[in-house]
Amino acid sequence: MSSQSNNAVVLLSGGLDSATCLAIAQARGLDCYTISFNYGQRSRSELDAARKVAQAAKVKEHKVIDLNIGELGGSALTDSAIEVPEEETQGIPVTYVPARNTVFLAYALACAEVTGAGSIYIGVNALDYSGYPDCRPEYIAAFQRLIDLATKTGVEGGSISLETPLIDLSKAEIIKSGTNLGVNYAYTVSCYQADETGGACGRCDSCRLRKKGFSDAGVADPTRYR
């Protein structure tokens, strides 16, 4: 169970970034296990999108794990009483889900130890990251230290690396990269308030970033807007 392992765990939300992240991991010759979370998010269609992306990529195994962090509330993505903003906001937005990436990465880390994976891939991005504190390089570095300290693999001299291939890319660069790797972005859902079939609102922060990314990349936008 070292970094020489050809297995990788990829966090797959069903969105544009995570689908690209999976394609990059596979392009590096890795055998990928994908993991998604039903955490109480309002937009459940992203889980259907994740399944489609995993199936198209022929991953080794795709798991959907049920969590209850949405019951805690505190985010527009999990609490229907909090409106998803349709204008640009300053600071950390109400779409931030408290501790979400920390919880997700903890599960991914457990999965990595069980599967003998030498790496975990997450599609966080420091440029178009909407102000989320758990998408910053400092956070990733801190979690890597936790991985080294808190695992049987690390204690026994092995390693599990936390890989963030999109962290310094613009949305347009991510889309260009994924397009070159054959990602079908029509399968993906990015909208914070997508309907049951994955139809996007076209107005939320995530939709704006996605629209601009396709425009800047000069790639046709396959998103289904309702």
Secondary structure by P-SEA (a helix, b strand, c coil): ccccccbbbbbccccaaaaaaaaaaaaaccbbbbbbbcccccccaaaaaaaaaaaaacccbbbbbbbcccccccccccccccccccccccccccccccaaaaaaaaaaaaaaaaacccccccccccccccccccccaaaaaaaaaaaacccccccccbbbbbccccccccaaaaaaaaaaacccccccccccccccccccccccaaaaaaaaaaaaaccccccccc
